[in-house]
Amino acid sequence: MLKRQEGQDPEAQRIAWKAQHRLHLKYHRITSRGRGGKHAAVAVARELIGFIWAIGCAIEKKKLEEFSAA
């Protein structure tokens, strides 16, 4: 996993780790309450979209700042 992260944006890595932790907990909480795996997977997928959006926004913001500074 660390090899895959080499060269990636540090902010994207931070958000990805936060997503990994939060989504694991969410899946575990839902399944431990007796809900089906499909219900948990859909809930996790919804939150995952938010994290993907956050990474995209962070990278776009960084690119715009670099472009403005140049």
N, CA, C, O and CB atoms as a CASP TS submission, in Angstrom:
PFRMAT TS
TARGET T0000
AUTHOR 0000-0000-0000
METHOD Language model
MODEL 1
PARENT N/A
ATOM      1  N   MET     1       0.826  -1.189   0.000  1.00  0.00           N
ATOM      2  CA  MET     1       0.000   0.000   0.000  1.00  0.00           C
ATOM      3  C   MET     1       0.875   1.260   0.000  1.00  0.00           C
ATOM      4  O   MET     1       0.575   2.232  -0.693  1.00  0.00           O
ATOM      5  CB  MET     1      -0.943  -0.006   1.213  1.00  0.00           C
ATOM      6  N   LEU     2       1.939   1.233   0.768  1.00  0.00           N
ATOM      7  CA  LEU     2       2.817   2.399   0.809  1.00  0.00           C
ATOM      8  C   LEU     2       3.467   2.658  -0.541  1.00  0.00           C
ATOM      9  O   LEU     2       3.680   3.809  -0.923  1.00  0.00           O
ATOM     10  CB  LEU     2       3.888   2.216   1.871  1.00  0.00           C
ATOM     11  N   LYS     3       3.782   1.586  -1.265  1.00  0.00           N
ATOM     12  CA  LYS     3       4.394   1.754  -2.580  1.00  0.00           C
ATOM     13  C   LYS     3       3.421   2.437  -3.545  1.00  0.00           C
ATOM     14  O   LYS     3       3.832   3.249  -4.374  1.00  0.00           O
ATOM     15  CB  LYS     3       4.839   0.390  -3.144  1.00  0.00           C
ATOM     16  N   ARG     4       2.120   2.103  -3.434  1.00  0.00           N
ATOM     17  CA  ARG     4       1.122   2.739  -4.292  1.00  0.00           C
ATOM     18  C   ARG     4       0.991   4.215  -3.999  1.00  0.00           C
ATOM     19  O   ARG     4       0.673   5.000  -4.892  1.00  0.00           O
ATOM     20  CB  ARG     4      -0.221   2.067  -4.130  1.00  0.00           C
ATOM     21  N   GLN     5       1.234   4.610  -2.745  1.00  0.00           N
ATOM     22  CA  GLN     5       1.046   6.001  -2.343  1.00  0.00           C
ATOM     23  C   GLN     5       2.246   6.890  -2.675  1.00  0.00           C
ATOM     24  O   GLN     5       2.151   8.116  -2.606  1.00  0.00           O
ATOM     25  CB  GLN     5       0.768   6.065  -0.866  1.00  0.00           C
ATOM     26  N   GLU     6       3.370   6.274  -3.033  1.00  0.00           N
ATOM     27  CA  GLU     6       4.549   7.066  -3.365  1.00  0.00           C
ATOM     28  C   GLU     6       4.244   8.019  -4.521  1.00  0.00           C
ATOM     29  O   GLU     6       3.697   7.615  -5.547  1.00  0.00           O
ATOM     30  CB  GLU     6       5.733   6.149  -3.723  1.00  0.00           C
ATOM     31  N   GLY     7       4.607   9.282  -4.337  1.00  0.00           N
ATOM     32  CA  GLY     7       4.427  10.275  -5.388  1.00  0.00           C
ATOM     33  C   GLY     7       3.034  10.882  -5.447  1.00  0.00           C
ATOM     34  O   GLY     7       2.771  11.747  -6.281  1.00  0.00           O
ATOM     35  N   GLN     8       2.141  10.439  -4.573  1.00  0.00           N
ATOM     36  CA  GLN     8       0.794  10.994  -4.565  1.00  0.00           C
ATOM     37  C   GLN     8       0.762  12.268  -3.723  1.00  0.00           C
ATOM     38  O   GLN     8       1.618  12.480  -2.864  1.00  0.00           O
ATOM     39  CB  GLN     8      -0.221   9.958  -4.026  1.00  0.00           C
ATOM     40  N   ASP     9      -0.216  13.093  -3.977  1.00  0.00           N
ATOM     41  CA  ASP     9      -0.385  14.334  -3.244  1.00  0.00           C
ATOM     42  C   ASP     9      -0.602  14.030  -1.756  1.00  0.00           C
ATOM     43  O   ASP     9      -1.427  13.179  -1.421  1.00  0.00           O
ATOM     44  CB  ASP     9      -1.570  15.150  -3.820  1.00  0.00           C
ATOM     45  N   PRO    10       0.123  14.709  -0.863  1.00  0.00           N
ATOM     46  CA  PRO    10      -0.029  14.438   0.576  1.00  0.00           C
ATOM     47  C   PRO    10      -1.451  14.694   1.083  1.00  0.00           C
ATOM     48  O   PRO    10      -1.941  13.974   1.954  1.00  0.00           O
ATOM     49  CB  PRO    10       0.948  15.294   1.366  1.00  0.00           C
ATOM     50  N   GLU    11      -2.105  15.711   0.542  1.00  0.00           N
ATOM     51  CA  GLU    11      -3.481  15.998   0.959  1.00  0.00           C
ATOM     52  C   GLU    11      -4.414  14.871   0.535  1.00  0.00           C
ATOM     53  O   GLU    11      -5.312  14.492   1.287  1.00  0.00           O
ATOM     54  CB  GLU    11      -3.960  17.338   0.364  1.00  0.00           C
ATOM     55  N   ALA    12      -4.209  14.339  -0.656  1.00  0.00           N
ATOM     56  CA  ALA    12      -5.014  13.209  -1.122  1.00  0.00           C
ATOM     57  C   ALA    12      -4.766  11.983  -0.246  1.00  0.00           C
ATOM     58  O   ALA    12      -5.696  11.233   0.052  1.00  0.00           O
ATOM     59  CB  ALA    12      -4.696  12.886  -2.600  1.00  0.00           C
ATOM     60  N   GLN    13      -3.522  11.779   0.164  1.00  0.00           N
ATOM     61  CA  GLN    13      -3.204  10.662   1.054  1.00  0.00           C
ATOM     62  C   GLN    13      -3.902  10.820   2.395  1.00  0.00           C
ATOM     63  O   GLN    13      -4.419   9.849   2.948  1.00  0.00           O
ATOM     64  CB  GLN    13      -1.691  10.553   1.260  1.00  0.00           C
ATOM     65  N   ARG    14      -3.919  12.035   2.917  1.00  0.00           N
ATOM     66  CA  ARG    14      -4.568  12.297   4.201  1.00  0.00           C
ATOM     67  C   ARG    14      -6.059  12.020   4.123  1.00  0.00           C
ATOM     68  O   ARG    14      -6.621  11.378   5.010  1.00  0.00           O
ATOM     69  CB  ARG    14      -4.327  13.741   4.641  1.00  0.00           C
ATOM     70  N   ILE    15      -6.698  12.500   3.070  1.00  0.00           N
ATOM     71  CA  ILE    15      -8.131  12.284   2.896  1.00  0.00           C
ATOM     72  C   ILE    15      -8.420  10.800   2.689  1.00  0.00           C
ATOM     73  O   ILE    15      -9.399  10.276   3.221  1.00  0.00           O
ATOM     74  CB  ILE    15      -8.664  13.107   1.707  1.00  0.00           C
ATOM     75  N   ALA    16      -7.575  10.125   1.922  1.00  0.00           N
ATOM     76  CA  ALA    16      -7.779   8.702   1.661  1.00  0.00           C
ATOM     77  C   ALA    16      -7.673   7.879   2.946  1.00  0.00           C
ATOM     78  O   ALA    16      -8.449   6.946   3.150  1.00  0.00           O
ATOM     79  CB  ALA    16      -6.761   8.201   0.633  1.00  0.00           C
ATOM     80  N   TRP    17      -6.720   8.221   3.808  1.00  0.00           N
ATOM     81  CA  TRP    17      -6.586   7.489   5.065  1.00  0.00           C
ATOM     82  C   TRP    17      -7.799   7.743   5.960  1.00  0.00           C
ATOM     83  O   TRP    17      -8.310   6.828   6.606  1.00  0.00           O
ATOM     84  CB  TRP    17      -5.288   7.894   5.792  1.00  0.00           C
ATOM     85  N   LYS    18      -8.246   8.991   5.987  1.00  0.00           N
ATOM     86  CA  LYS    18      -9.437   9.332   6.772  1.00  0.00           C
ATOM     87  C   LYS    18     -10.643   8.548   6.255  1.00  0.00           C
ATOM     88  O   LYS    18     -11.446   8.044   7.041  1.00  0.00           O
ATOM     89  CB  LYS    18      -9.717  10.861   6.713  1.00  0.00           C
ATOM     90  N   ALA    19     -10.767   8.447   4.932  1.00  0.00           N
ATOM     91  CA  ALA    19     -11.865   7.693   4.322  1.00  0.00           C
ATOM     92  C   ALA    19     -11.775   6.222   4.685  1.00  0.00           C
ATOM     93  O   ALA    19     -12.778   5.609   5.052  1.00  0.00           O
ATOM     94  CB  ALA    19     -11.855   7.860   2.799  1.00  0.00           C
ATOM     95  N   GLN    20     -10.580   5.651   4.586  1.00  0.00           N
ATOM     96  CA  GLN    20     -10.381   4.236   4.910  1.00  0.00           C
ATOM     97  C   GLN    20     -10.857   3.942   6.325  1.00  0.00           C
ATOM     98  O   GLN    20     -11.586   2.977   6.559  1.00  0.00           O
ATOM     99  CB  GLN    20      -8.899   3.845   4.757  1.00  0.00           C
ATOM    100  N   HIS    21     -10.445   4.770   7.250  1.00  0.00           N
ATOM    101  CA  HIS    21     -10.793   4.562   8.652  1.00  0.00           C
ATOM    102  C   HIS    21     -12.301   4.719   8.885  1.00  0.00           C
ATOM    103  O   HIS    21     -12.936   3.868   9.507  1.00  0.00           O
ATOM    104  CB  HIS    21     -10.018   5.543   9.536  1.00  0.00           C
ATOM    105  N   ARG    22     -12.851   5.809   8.382  1.00  0.00           N
ATOM    106  CA  ARG    22     -14.268   6.089   8.619  1.00  0.00           C
ATOM    107  C   ARG    22     -15.185   5.069   7.939  1.00  0.00           C
ATOM    108  O   ARG    22     -16.171   4.631   8.530  1.00  0.00           O
ATOM    109  CB  ARG    22     -14.607   7.489   8.130  1.00  0.00           C
ATOM    110  N   LEU    23     -14.865   4.694   6.707  1.00  0.00           N
ATOM    111  CA  LEU    23     -15.726   3.762   5.981  1.00  0.00           C
ATOM    112  C   LEU    23     -15.657   2.356   6.574  1.00  0.00           C
ATOM    113  O   LEU    23     -16.657   1.638   6.587  1.00  0.00           O
ATOM    114  CB  LEU    23     -15.334   3.724   4.505  1.00  0.00           C
ATOM    115  N   HIS    24     -14.488   1.964   7.063  1.00  0.00           N
ATOM    116  CA  HIS    24     -14.380   0.670   7.739  1.00  0.00           C
ATOM    117  C   HIS    24     -15.272   0.646   8.979  1.00  0.00           C
ATOM    118  O   HIS    24     -16.007  -0.313   9.212  1.00  0.00           O
ATOM    119  CB  HIS    24     -12.911   0.378   8.127  1.00  0.00           C
ATOM    120  N   LEU    25     -15.195   1.716   9.768  1.00  0.00           N
ATOM    121  CA  LEU    25     -16.034   1.782  10.967  1.00  0.00           C
ATOM    122  C   LEU    25     -17.514   1.780  10.618  1.00  0.00           C
ATOM    123  O   LEU    25     -18.309   1.120  11.286  1.00  0.00           O
ATOM    124  CB  LEU    25     -15.697   3.025  11.778  1.00  0.00           C
ATOM    125  N   LYS    26     -17.884   2.505   9.590  1.00  0.00           N
ATOM    126  CA  LYS    26     -19.292   2.575   9.186  1.00  0.00           C
ATOM    127  C   LYS    26     -19.799   1.198   8.772  1.00  0.00           C
ATOM    128  O   LYS    26     -20.877   0.779   9.193  1.00  0.00           O
ATOM    129  CB  LYS    26     -19.476   3.579   8.032  1.00  0.00           C
ATOM    130  N   TYR    27     -19.024   0.492   7.945  1.00  0.00           N
ATOM    131  CA  TYR    27     -19.432  -0.839   7.495  1.00  0.00           C
ATOM    132  C   TYR    27     -19.569  -1.782   8.696  1.00  0.00           C
ATOM    133  O   TYR    27     -20.532  -2.542   8.801  1.00  0.00           O
ATOM    134  CB  TYR    27     -18.412  -1.407   6.473  1.00  0.00           C
ATOM    135  N   HIS    28     -18.598  -1.715   9.584  1.00  0.00           N
ATOM    136  CA  HIS    28     -18.624  -2.586  10.760  1.00  0.00           C
ATOM    137  C   HIS    28     -19.833  -2.283  11.651  1.00  0.00           C
ATOM    138  O   HIS    28     -20.499  -3.205  12.123  1.00  0.00           O
ATOM    139  CB  HIS    28     -17.326  -2.429  11.565  1.00  0.00           C
ATOM    140  N   ARG    29     -20.117  -1.005  11.882  1.00  0.00           N
ATOM    141  CA  ARG    29     -21.261  -0.633  12.720  1.00  0.00           C
ATOM    142  C   ARG    29     -22.580  -1.126  12.130  1.00  0.00           C
ATOM    143  O   ARG    29     -23.429  -1.654  12.849  1.00  0.00           O
ATOM    144  CB  ARG    29     -21.311   0.882  12.902  1.00  0.00           C
ATOM    145  N   ILE    30     -22.747  -0.953  10.831  1.00  0.00           N
ATOM    146  CA  ILE    30     -24.009  -1.340  10.188  1.00  0.00           C
ATOM    147  C   ILE    30     -24.176  -2.859  10.206  1.00  0.00           C
ATOM    148  O   ILE    30     -25.252  -3.362  10.526  1.00  0.00           O
ATOM    149  CB  ILE    30     -24.064  -0.815   8.733  1.00  0.00           C
ATOM    150  N   THR    31     -23.118  -3.585   9.865  1.00  0.00           N
ATOM    151  CA  THR    31     -23.243  -5.041   9.830  1.00  0.00           C
ATOM    152  C   THR    31     -23.378  -5.634  11.228  1.00  0.00           C
ATOM    153  O   THR    31     -24.021  -6.670  11.398  1.00  0.00           O
ATOM    154  CB  THR    31     -22.042  -5.652   9.126  1.00  0.00           C
ATOM    155  N   SER    32     -22.784  -4.995  12.228  1.00  0.00           N
ATOM    156  CA  SER    32     -22.892  -5.528  13.589  1.00  0.00           C
ATOM    157  C   SER    32     -24.292  -5.313  14.166  1.00  0.00           C
ATOM    158  O   SER    32     -24.675  -5.987  15.123  1.00  0.00           O
ATOM    159  CB  SER    32     -21.847  -4.874  14.497  1.00  0.00           C
ATOM    160  N   ARG    33     -25.052  -4.385  13.599  1.00  0.00           N
ATOM    161  CA  ARG    33     -26.440  -4.176  14.030  1.00  0.00           C
ATOM    162  C   ARG    33     -27.400  -5.163  13.379  1.00  0.00           C
ATOM    163  O   ARG    33     -28.603  -5.132  13.643  1.00  0.00           O
ATOM    164  CB  ARG    33     -26.877  -2.757  13.713  1.00  0.00           C
ATOM    165  N   GLY    34     -26.873  -6.034  12.534  1.00  0.00           N
ATOM    166  CA  GLY    34     -27.711  -7.050  11.915  1.00  0.00           C
ATOM    167  C   GLY    34     -28.251  -6.678  10.549  1.00  0.00           C
ATOM    168  O   GLY    34     -29.031  -7.429   9.963  1.00  0.00           O
ATOM    169  N   ARG    35     -27.847  -5.534  10.039  1.00  0.00           N
ATOM    170  CA  ARG    35     -28.282  -5.160   8.697  1.00  0.00           C
ATOM    171  C   ARG    35     -27.524  -5.995   7.678  1.00  0.00           C
ATOM    172  O   ARG    35     -26.433  -6.491   7.963  1.00  0.00           O
ATOM    173  CB  ARG    35     -28.064  -3.645   8.440  1.00  0.00           C
ATOM    174  N   GLY    36     -28.091  -6.149   6.508  1.00  0.00           N
ATOM    175  CA  GLY    36     -27.440  -6.947   5.469  1.00  0.00           C
ATOM    176  C   GLY    36     -26.207  -6.282   4.896  1.00  0.00           C
ATOM    177  O   GLY    36     -26.033  -5.069   5.014  1.00  0.00           O
ATOM    178  N   GLY    37     -25.361  -7.072   4.280  1.00  0.00           N
ATOM    179  CA  GLY    37     -24.149  -6.556   3.678  1.00  0.00           C
ATOM    180  C   GLY    37     -24.417  -5.578   2.552  1.00  0.00           C
ATOM    181  O   GLY    37     -23.650  -4.638   2.341  1.00  0.00           O
ATOM    182  N   LYS    38     -25.524  -5.803   1.816  1.00  0.00           N
ATOM    183  CA  LYS    38     -25.849  -4.891   0.716  1.00  0.00           C
ATOM    184  C   LYS    38     -26.194  -3.509   1.241  1.00  0.00           C
ATOM    185  O   LYS    38     -25.786  -2.500   0.665  1.00  0.00           O
ATOM    186  CB  LYS    38     -27.012  -5.441  -0.113  1.00  0.00           C
ATOM    187  N   HIS    39     -26.943  -3.461   2.332  1.00  0.00           N
ATOM    188  CA  HIS    39     -27.319  -2.180   2.929  1.00  0.00           C
ATOM    189  C   HIS    39     -26.056  -1.426   3.372  1.00  0.00           C
ATOM    190  O   HIS    39     -25.936  -0.221   3.148  1.00  0.00           O
ATOM    191  CB  HIS    39     -28.282  -2.398   4.137  1.00  0.00           C
ATOM    192  N   ALA    40     -25.136  -2.131   3.991  1.00  0.00           N
ATOM    193  CA  ALA    40     -23.888  -1.515   4.447  1.00  0.00           C
ATOM    194  C   ALA    40     -23.047  -1.049   3.262  1.00  0.00           C
ATOM    195  O   ALA    40     -22.458   0.031   3.303  1.00  0.00           O
ATOM    196  CB  ALA    40     -23.084  -2.503   5.309  1.00  0.00           C
ATOM    197  N   ALA    41     -22.990  -1.854   2.217  1.00  0.00           N
ATOM    198  CA  ALA    41     -22.186  -1.497   1.045  1.00  0.00           C
ATOM    199  C   ALA    41     -22.719  -0.235   0.376  1.00  0.00           C
ATOM    200  O   ALA    41     -21.939   0.607  -0.068  1.00  0.00           O
ATOM    201  CB  ALA    41     -22.164  -2.654   0.038  1.00  0.00           C
ATOM    202  N   VAL    42     -24.021  -0.099   0.302  1.00  0.00           N
ATOM    203  CA  VAL    42     -24.612   1.098  -0.308  1.00  0.00           C
ATOM    204  C   VAL    42     -24.314   2.325   0.549  1.00  0.00           C
ATOM    205  O   VAL    42     -23.987   3.387   0.018  1.00  0.00           O
ATOM    206  CB  VAL    42     -26.142   0.924  -0.489  1.00  0.00           C
ATOM    207  N   ALA    43     -24.425   2.188   1.859  1.00  0.00           N
ATOM    208  CA  ALA    43     -24.146   3.315   2.755  1.00  0.00           C
ATOM    209  C   ALA    43     -22.682   3.746   2.644  1.00  0.00           C
ATOM    210  O   ALA    43     -22.382   4.939   2.609  1.00  0.00           O
ATOM    211  CB  ALA    43     -24.483   2.939   4.216  1.00  0.00           C
ATOM    212  N   VAL    44     -21.793   2.790   2.589  1.00  0.00           N
ATOM    213  CA  VAL    44     -20.368   3.088   2.460  1.00  0.00           C
ATOM    214  C   VAL    44     -20.085   3.730   1.105  1.00  0.00           C
ATOM    215  O   VAL    44     -19.290   4.666   1.017  1.00  0.00           O
ATOM    216  CB  VAL    44     -19.525   1.807   2.636  1.00  0.00           C
ATOM    217  N   ALA    45     -20.729   3.236   0.055  1.00  0.00           N
ATOM    218  CA  ALA    45     -20.527   3.798  -1.285  1.00  0.00           C
ATOM    219  C   ALA    45     -20.955   5.258  -1.342  1.00  0.00           C
ATOM    220  O   ALA    45     -20.298   6.077  -1.984  1.00  0.00           O
ATOM    221  CB  ALA    45     -21.301   2.987  -2.327  1.00  0.00           C
ATOM    222  N   ARG    46     -22.051   5.580  -0.674  1.00  0.00           N
ATOM    223  CA  ARG    46     -22.504   6.981  -0.644  1.00  0.00           C
ATOM    224  C   ARG    46     -21.458   7.884  -0.003  1.00  0.00           C
ATOM    225  O   ARG    46     -21.159   8.963  -0.516  1.00  0.00           O
ATOM    226  CB  ARG    46     -23.832   7.101   0.119  1.00  0.00           C
ATOM    227  N   GLU    47     -20.905   7.435   1.119  1.00  0.00           N
ATOM    228  CA  GLU    47     -19.886   8.249   1.776  1.00  0.00           C
ATOM    229  C   GLU    47     -18.601   8.297   0.967  1.00  0.00           C
ATOM    230  O   GLU    47     -17.912   9.316   0.953  1.00  0.00           O
ATOM    231  CB  GLU    47     -19.599   7.713   3.169  1.00  0.00           C
ATOM    232  N   LEU    48     -18.275   7.207   0.295  1.00  0.00           N
ATOM    233  CA  LEU    48     -17.064   7.166  -0.522  1.00  0.00           C
ATOM    234  C   LEU    48     -17.103   8.227  -1.611  1.00  0.00           C
ATOM    235  O   LEU    48     -16.084   8.846  -1.918  1.00  0.00           O
ATOM    236  CB  LEU    48     -16.886   5.781  -1.146  1.00  0.00           C
ATOM    237  N   ILE    49     -18.269   8.436  -2.190  1.00  0.00           N
ATOM    238  CA  ILE    49     -18.409   9.482  -3.216  1.00  0.00           C
ATOM    239  C   ILE    49     -18.015  10.844  -2.649  1.00  0.00           C
ATOM    240  O   ILE    49     -17.377  11.646  -3.330  1.00  0.00           O
ATOM    241  CB  ILE    49     -19.861   9.528  -3.754  1.00  0.00           C
ATOM    242  N   GLY    50     -18.398  11.100  -1.404  1.00  0.00           N
ATOM    243  CA  GLY    50     -18.029  12.364  -0.760  1.00  0.00           C
ATOM    244  C   GLY    50     -16.528  12.511  -0.603  1.00  0.00           C
ATOM    245  O   GLY    50     -15.986  13.596  -0.813  1.00  0.00           O
ATOM    246  N   PHE    51     -15.851  11.433  -0.237  1.00  0.00           N
ATOM    247  CA  PHE    51     -14.401  11.485  -0.092  1.00  0.00           C
ATOM    248  C   PHE    51     -13.717  11.660  -1.444  1.00  0.00           C
ATOM    249  O   PHE    51     -12.727  12.383  -1.548  1.00  0.00           O
ATOM    250  CB  PHE    51     -13.890  10.219   0.595  1.00  0.00           C
ATOM    251  N   ILE    52     -14.231  11.010  -2.469  1.00  0.00           N
ATOM    252  CA  ILE    52     -13.675  11.180  -3.813  1.00  0.00           C
ATOM    253  C   ILE    52     -13.830  12.627  -4.261  1.00  0.00           C
ATOM    254  O   ILE    52     -12.919  13.207  -4.852  1.00  0.00           O
ATOM    255  CB  ILE    52     -14.364  10.228  -4.818  1.00  0.00           C
ATOM    256  N   TRP    53     -14.981  13.194  -3.977  1.00  0.00           N
ATOM    257  CA  TRP    53     -15.236  14.607  -4.304  1.00  0.00           C
ATOM    258  C   TRP    53     -14.235  15.500  -3.567  1.00  0.00           C
ATOM    259  O   TRP    53     -13.686  16.431  -4.158  1.00  0.00           O
ATOM    260  CB  TRP    53     -16.699  15.008  -3.929  1.00  0.00           C
ATOM    261  N   ALA    54     -13.995  15.225  -2.286  1.00  0.00           N
ATOM    262  CA  ALA    54     -13.074  16.033  -1.484  1.00  0.00           C
ATOM    263  C   ALA    54     -11.652  15.967  -2.045  1.00  0.00           C
ATOM    264  O   ALA    54     -10.962  16.985  -2.096  1.00  0.00           O
ATOM    265  CB  ALA    54     -13.086  15.562  -0.019  1.00  0.00           C
ATOM    266  N   ILE    55     -11.212  14.785  -2.465  1.00  0.00           N
ATOM    267  CA  ILE    55      -9.877  14.659  -3.043  1.00  0.00           C
ATOM    268  C   ILE    55      -9.792  15.448  -4.344  1.00  0.00           C
ATOM    269  O   ILE    55      -8.805  16.142  -4.586  1.00  0.00           O
ATOM    270  CB  ILE    55      -9.524  13.178  -3.289  1.00  0.00           C
ATOM    271  N   GLY    56     -10.817  15.345  -5.177  1.00  0.00           N
ATOM    272  CA  GLY    56     -10.838  16.090  -6.437  1.00  0.00           C
ATOM    273  C   GLY    56     -10.792  17.587  -6.211  1.00  0.00           C
ATOM    274  O   GLY    56     -10.061  18.300  -6.898  1.00  0.00           O
ATOM    275  N   CYS    57     -11.567  18.067  -5.252  1.00  0.00           N
ATOM    276  CA  CYS    57     -11.578  19.504  -4.944  1.00  0.00           C
ATOM    277  C   CYS    57     -10.230  19.966  -4.408  1.00  0.00           C
ATOM    278  O   CYS    57      -9.756  21.042  -4.772  1.00  0.00           O
ATOM    279  CB  CYS    57     -12.680  19.825  -3.927  1.00  0.00           C
ATOM    280  N   ALA    58      -9.604  19.162  -3.542  1.00  0.00           N
ATOM    281  CA  ALA    58      -8.311  19.527  -2.966  1.00  0.00           C
ATOM    282  C   ALA    58      -7.242  19.610  -4.051  1.00  0.00           C
ATOM    283  O   ALA    58      -6.434  20.538  -4.061  1.00  0.00           O
ATOM    284  CB  ALA    58      -7.895  18.513  -1.887  1.00  0.00           C
ATOM    285  N   ILE    59      -7.237  18.654  -4.951  1.00  0.00           N
ATOM    286  CA  ILE    59      -6.239  18.652  -6.024  1.00  0.00           C
ATOM    287  C   ILE    59      -6.481  19.817  -6.980  1.00  0.00           C
ATOM    288  O   ILE    59      -5.539  20.477  -7.418  1.00  0.00           O
ATOM    289  CB  ILE    59      -6.270  17.314  -6.795  1.00  0.00           C
ATOM    290  N   GLU    60      -7.750  20.064  -7.297  1.00  0.00           N
ATOM    291  CA  GLU    60      -8.073  21.188  -8.180  1.00  0.00           C
ATOM    292  C   GLU    60      -7.653  22.512  -7.547  1.00  0.00           C
ATOM    293  O   GLU    60      -7.100  23.379  -8.224  1.00  0.00           O
ATOM    294  CB  GLU    60      -9.579  21.207  -8.500  1.00  0.00           C
ATOM    295  N   LYS    61      -7.913  22.665  -6.264  1.00  0.00           N
ATOM    296  CA  LYS    61      -7.535  23.893  -5.568  1.00  0.00           C
ATOM    297  C   LYS    61      -6.018  24.085  -5.598  1.00  0.00           C
ATOM    298  O   LYS    61      -5.532  25.194  -5.817  1.00  0.00           O
ATOM    299  CB  LYS    61      -8.040  23.866  -4.114  1.00  0.00           C
ATOM    300  N   LYS    62      -5.275  23.000  -5.376  1.00  0.00           N
ATOM    301  CA  LYS    62      -3.821  23.070  -5.396  1.00  0.00           C
ATOM    302  C   LYS    62      -3.319  23.462  -6.781  1.00  0.00           C
ATOM    303  O   LYS    62      -2.404  24.277  -6.905  1.00  0.00           O
ATOM    304  CB  LYS    62      -3.215  21.730  -4.971  1.00  0.00           C
ATOM    305  N   LYS    63      -3.916  22.884  -7.818  1.00  0.00           N
ATOM    306  CA  LYS    63      -3.504  23.212  -9.194  1.00  0.00           C
ATOM    307  C   LYS    63      -3.783  24.681  -9.512  1.00  0.00           C
ATOM    308  O   LYS    63      -2.973  25.350 -10.153  1.00  0.00           O
ATOM    309  CB  LYS    63      -4.236  22.304 -10.210  1.00  0.00           C
ATOM    310  N   LEU    64      -4.945  25.181  -9.054  1.00  0.00           N
ATOM    311  CA  LEU    64      -5.279  26.584  -9.294  1.00  0.00           C
ATOM    312  C   LEU    64      -4.311  27.516  -8.571  1.00  0.00           C
ATOM    313  O   LEU    64      -3.916  28.548  -9.113  1.00  0.00           O
ATOM    314  CB  LEU    64      -6.713  26.872  -8.849  1.00  0.00           C
ATOM    315  N   GLU    65      -3.926  27.147  -7.336  1.00  0.00           N
ATOM    316  CA  GLU    65      -2.966  27.962  -6.592  1.00  0.00           C
ATOM    317  C   GLU    65      -1.608  27.967  -7.287  1.00  0.00           C
ATOM    318  O   GLU    65      -0.952  29.006  -7.356  1.00  0.00           O
ATOM    319  CB  GLU    65      -2.821  27.443  -5.151  1.00  0.00           C
ATOM    320  N   GLU    66      -1.185  26.823  -7.799  1.00  0.00           N
ATOM    321  CA  GLU    66       0.083  26.741  -8.526  1.00  0.00           C
ATOM    322  C   GLU    66       0.032  27.579  -9.794  1.00  0.00           C
ATOM    323  O   GLU    66       1.002  28.253 -10.139  1.00  0.00           O
ATOM    324  CB  GLU    66       0.416  25.282  -8.871  1.00  0.00           C
ATOM    325  N   PHE    67      -1.098  27.536 -10.488  1.00  0.00           N
ATOM    326  CA  PHE    67      -1.259  28.279 -11.733  1.00  0.00           C
ATOM    327  C   PHE    67      -1.263  29.783 -11.451  1.00  0.00           C
ATOM    328  O   PHE    67      -0.666  30.560 -12.197  1.00  0.00           O
ATOM    329  CB  PHE    67      -2.563  27.859 -12.454  1.00  0.00           C
ATOM    330  N   SER    68      -1.935  30.188 -10.377  1.00  0.00           N
ATOM    331  CA  SER    68      -2.001  31.613 -10.017  1.00  0.00           C
ATOM    332  C   SER    68      -0.647  32.151  -9.588  1.00  0.00           C
ATOM    333  O   SER    68      -0.318  33.304  -9.865  1.00  0.00           O
ATOM    334  CB  SER    68      -3.014  31.831  -8.899  1.00  0.00           C
ATOM    335  N   ALA    69       0.137  31.324  -8.917  1.00  0.00           N
ATOM    336  CA  ALA    69       1.448  31.751  -8.430  1.00  0.00           C
ATOM    337  C   ALA    69       2.456  31.902  -9.573  1.00  0.00           C
ATOM    338  O   ALA    69       3.411  32.672  -9.467  1.00  0.00           O
ATOM    339  CB  ALA    69       1.975  30.753  -7.402  1.00  0.00           C
ATOM    340  N   ALA    70       2.240  31.173 -10.648  1.00  0.00           N
ATOM    341  CA  ALA    70       3.207  31.188 -11.758  1.00  0.00           C
ATOM    342  C   ALA    70       3.041  32.366 -12.652  1.00  0.00           C
ATOM    343  O   ALA    70       3.781  32.512 -13.625  1.00  0.00           O
ATOM    344  CB  ALA    70       3.092  29.949 -12.571  1.00  0.00           C
TER
END
